[in-house]
């Protein structure tokens, strides 16, 4: 079987710089491309979807992956029924603004509170602990530090507000392709409620749970790639593209 194209929409940082291990793990079954977002422009979900749309392949089947923050973008795009879209993957993501596990606050309130944080001075060790949990390591912190320093705080605050107001649940019903939800068992940002909401709107969604933190594609790249390959092979053998 020849390699299938795979388009990845990255998490809130929007750079994709921490996804190189995942891109490598997807080969040779997938030819994987990460679509980065502008670092210095304040763009909402609708504007980001408009920027991504021309990057979707028009001449060959492909998978679309929405990681974390980018789930609502991927859902919007898939709901428009692009002609060659073979499957949609939501990874540690959501259709409606997520609530961290155990939090009594709704996502919009949390986004407002997070917007008050001094994002330009966020300690790398704290971010690593939140995003990677027990998978945090000196190597990961060395990669995270320069990335965090390069991010525009105003852009990140806007993305936090966008995530806190997101609700594309109704668009899930418009998606015609197979749908996979990769859930991180130790996610400290996106609770199981986000998976349940997707499943309520799309009972045919397949969920694969992986022993991983919120940074699932980073910490467990080979496991994530293997799950996606197995799912692709499953629906392909059933008559998909």
C-alpha positions as CSV (number, residue, x, y, z in Angstrom):
1,X,0.0,0.0,0.0
2,X,1.5,3.4,-1.0
3,X,1.9,6.2,1.6
4,X,-1.3,8.2,2.3
5,X,-1.1,11.9,2.8
6,X,-1.7,13.1,6.4
7,X,-2.3,16.8,7.3
8,X,-1.7,17.7,11.0
9,X,-3.1,20.8,12.6
10,X,-1.0,21.5,15.7
11,X,-2.0,22.4,19.2
12,X,-2.2,25.9,20.8
13,X,1.4,26.8,20.1
14,X,0.6,26.5,16.4
15,X,4.2,25.8,15.4
16,X,4.3,22.0,15.1
17,X,7.9,22.2,16.3
18,X,7.3,19.4,18.9
19,X,5.7,17.0,16.4
20,X,8.9,15.8,14.5
21,X,8.9,12.5,16.4
22,X,5.3,11.9,15.4
23,X,5.9,12.8,11.8
24,X,8.8,10.3,11.7
25,X,6.7,7.6,13.4
26,X,4.0,7.9,10.8
27,X,6.4,7.0,8.0
28,X,6.4,5.0,5.8
29,X,2.6,4.4,5.9
30,X,1.9,8.2,5.9
31,X,3.4,11.2,4.2
32,X,2.8,13.6,7.0
33,X,2.7,17.4,6.8
34,X,2.2,19.8,9.8
35,X,0.5,23.0,8.9
36,X,1.9,25.8,11.1
37,X,-0.1,28.9,12.1
38,X,1.3,32.5,12.0
39,X,3.2,33.2,15.2
40,X,2.5,37.0,15.2
41,X,-1.1,37.3,14.0
42,X,-4.2,37.2,16.2
43,X,-6.5,34.9,14.3
44,X,-9.7,33.2,15.4
45,X,-10.9,29.7,14.6
46,X,-12.7,30.8,11.5
47,X,-9.7,32.7,10.1
48,X,-7.4,29.8,10.8
49,X,-9.7,27.4,9.1
50,X,-9.7,29.6,6.0
51,X,-5.9,29.6,6.0
52,X,-5.7,25.8,6.3
53,X,-8.4,25.0,3.6
54,X,-6.2,25.7,0.6
55,X,-3.5,23.4,2.0
56,X,-5.8,20.4,1.9
57,X,-5.0,17.9,-0.9
58,X,-7.4,18.0,-3.9
59,X,-5.9,15.2,-5.9
60,X,-5.4,12.3,-3.5
61,X,-6.9,10.8,-0.4
62,X,-5.7,12.1,3.0
63,X,-6.2,12.0,6.7
64,X,-6.8,15.2,8.7
65,X,-5.6,15.3,12.3
66,X,-6.7,18.0,14.8
67,X,-4.5,18.1,17.9
68,X,-5.9,19.7,21.0
69,X,-6.7,23.4,20.2
70,X,-7.0,22.5,16.5
71,X,-9.8,20.0,16.9
72,X,-12.6,22.6,16.2
73,X,-10.7,23.7,13.1
74,X,-10.4,20.2,11.8
75,X,-14.1,19.6,12.6
76,X,-15.1,22.7,10.6
77,X,-13.0,21.7,7.7
78,X,-14.3,18.1,7.7
79,X,-17.9,19.3,7.9
80,X,-17.4,21.1,4.7
81,X,-16.9,17.7,3.0
82,X,-13.6,18.2,1.2
83,X,-13.7,15.8,-1.7
84,X,-10.6,13.6,-0.9
85,X,-10.8,13.6,2.9
86,X,-10.6,9.9,3.9
87,X,-10.7,10.2,7.7
88,X,-10.6,12.7,10.6
89,X,-8.6,12.2,13.8
90,X,-9.2,14.3,16.9
91,X,-6.2,13.9,19.3
92,X,-6.6,15.0,23.0
93,X,-9.1,17.5,21.6
94,X,-12.7,18.6,21.8
95,X,-15.7,19.9,19.9
96,X,-17.0,22.0,22.7
97,X,-14.7,24.0,25.1
98,X,-13.0,21.5,27.4
99,X,-13.0,21.3,31.1
100,X,-9.9,20.0,32.9
101,X,-10.5,16.8,34.9
102,X,-11.9,17.6,38.3
103,X,-12.2,21.3,37.7
104,X,-15.4,23.0,39.0
105,X,-14.9,25.9,36.6
106,X,-16.2,26.0,33.0
107,X,-13.7,26.4,30.1
108,X,-14.6,30.0,29.4
109,X,-13.8,31.0,33.0
110,X,-10.6,29.1,33.0
111,X,-9.6,30.7,29.7
112,X,-10.2,34.2,31.3
113,X,-8.1,33.3,34.3
114,X,-5.3,31.8,32.2
115,X,-5.3,35.0,30.1
116,X,-4.1,36.8,33.3
117,X,-1.0,34.6,33.6
118,X,2.3,36.1,32.6
119,X,2.6,33.9,29.6
120,X,6.0,35.4,28.6
121,X,7.5,34.1,31.8
122,X,5.8,30.7,32.2
123,X,8.2,28.3,33.9
124,X,9.2,25.6,31.5
125,X,9.2,23.0,34.2
126,X,5.5,23.8,35.1
127,X,4.4,23.7,31.5
128,X,6.2,20.4,31.0
129,X,4.6,18.9,34.1
130,X,1.1,20.0,32.9
131,X,1.5,18.9,29.3
132,X,3.7,15.8,29.8
133,X,3.2,14.6,33.4
134,X,5.4,11.7,34.2
135,X,6.8,11.8,30.6
136,X,8.5,15.1,31.3
137,X,12.3,14.9,31.0
138,X,15.4,17.1,30.7
139,X,15.3,16.5,26.9
140,X,11.7,17.6,26.6
141,X,12.2,20.6,28.8
142,X,15.2,21.6,26.6
143,X,12.9,21.5,23.6
144,X,10.0,23.3,25.3
145,X,12.0,26.2,26.7
146,X,13.0,27.9,23.4
147,X,9.5,27.2,21.9
148,X,7.8,29.0,24.9
149,X,10.1,31.9,24.6
150,X,9.3,32.3,20.9
151,X,5.5,32.6,21.4
152,X,3.6,35.9,21.3
153,X,1.7,36.2,24.6
154,X,-1.1,38.2,22.9
155,X,-1.6,35.5,20.2
156,X,-1.7,32.8,22.9
157,X,-4.2,34.7,25.1
158,X,-6.5,35.0,22.0
159,X,-6.2,31.3,21.3
160,X,-7.1,30.5,25.0
161,X,-10.2,32.6,24.6
162,X,-11.1,30.9,21.3
163,X,-10.7,27.5,22.9
164,X,-12.8,28.6,25.9
165,X,-15.7,29.7,23.7
166,X,-15.5,26.8,21.1
167,X,-18.6,24.8,20.2
168,X,-18.7,23.0,16.9
169,X,-20.7,20.0,18.2
170,X,-23.4,20.4,15.6
171,X,-20.8,20.3,12.8
172,X,-19.9,16.7,13.8
173,X,-23.2,15.5,12.2
174,X,-22.1,17.0,8.9
175,X,-18.9,14.9,8.7
176,X,-19.1,12.1,6.1
177,X,-15.8,10.4,6.6
178,X,-14.7,7.9,9.4
179,X,-13.8,9.6,12.7
180,X,-11.2,8.6,15.3
181,X,-10.8,10.1,18.8
182,X,-7.4,9.5,20.4
183,X,-7.8,10.0,24.1
184,X,-4.9,10.5,26.5
185,X,-5.5,8.5,29.7
186,X,-3.5,11.0,31.8
187,X,-4.7,14.3,30.2
188,X,-4.6,17.1,32.7
189,X,-6.3,19.6,30.4
190,X,-9.1,17.8,28.5
191,X,-11.4,15.6,30.5
192,X,-13.3,12.5,29.5
193,X,-16.3,14.8,29.0
194,X,-14.9,16.0,25.7
195,X,-14.9,12.5,24.4
196,X,-18.4,11.8,25.6
197,X,-19.7,14.9,23.9
198,X,-18.2,13.8,20.6
199,X,-19.6,10.3,21.0
200,X,-23.1,11.7,21.7
201,X,-23.0,13.6,18.5
202,X,-21.4,10.9,16.5
203,X,-22.1,7.4,17.9
204,X,-20.1,5.8,15.1
205,X,-16.8,7.5,16.3
206,X,-14.0,5.1,17.2
207,X,-12.1,5.9,20.5
208,X,-8.6,4.6,21.2
209,X,-7.3,5.4,24.6
210,X,-3.5,5.6,25.0
211,X,-1.5,5.7,28.2
212,X,-0.3,9.2,27.6
213,X,-0.4,12.9,28.8
214,X,-2.1,15.8,27.0
215,X,1.0,15.9,24.7
216,X,0.0,12.5,23.4
217,X,1.5,12.8,19.9
218,X,4.8,14.0,21.5
219,X,5.2,11.6,24.4
220,X,3.8,8.5,22.7
221,X,4.5,9.1,19.1
222,X,5.0,5.5,18.0
223,X,1.8,4.3,19.9
224,X,-0.2,7.2,18.4
225,X,1.0,6.4,14.9
226,X,0.3,2.7,15.3
227,X,-3.2,3.4,16.5
228,X,-3.9,5.6,13.5
229,X,-2.4,3.0,11.1
230,X,-4.5,0.3,12.5
231,X,-7.7,2.4,12.3
232,X,-6.9,3.4,8.7
233,X,-6.3,-0.2,7.7
234,X,-9.6,-1.2,9.4
235,X,-11.8,1.2,7.4
236,X,-9.8,0.7,4.2
237,X,-10.4,-3.0,4.3
238,X,-14.1,-2.3,4.8
239,X,-14.2,-0.4,1.5
240,X,-12.9,3.1,2.3
241,X,-10.3,5.0,0.3
